Amino acid sequence: MIQSTYTRKYFRKKRSQCINKYLKREPWMTTGLLTSSINKAKLFNKKLSKPIEPNIAKYKTFNKLYNTTIRYYDEVFNSNKHNIKQTWIELRKLFGKQNDKNICPDFFVINNKKVTD
């Protein structure tokens, strides 16, 4: 009983180490993308072990989405790696932030008094 528990833990650890060992890690890859990569590897193994239509379809759709996402970020960040301004513009688009430089306030508060133009 103890030996089987030990072997399960050992093989589980070895499998996760093997999955993480062969991941292609770019500097811009987040933990979410790495998790997606591990999920893709699991779907691939499931497709190979049980090649039925639902498993194949799940893998194909996930693989297509994952590769499209990776290609987009790879292209954006590698094409702008020497242009920090464009890199920040792309990051703001990614986070959904707007450039608020054109908005001016109608008044300022100085010494608890409203000052308008």
Secondary structure, DSSP 4 states (H G I P E B T S, - for coil): -HHHHHHHHHHHHHHHHHHHHT----TT--HHHHHHHHHHHHHHHHHHHS--HHHHHHHHHHHHHHHHHHHHHHHHHHHTTT-HHHHHHHHHHHHT----TT---SEEEETTEEEE-
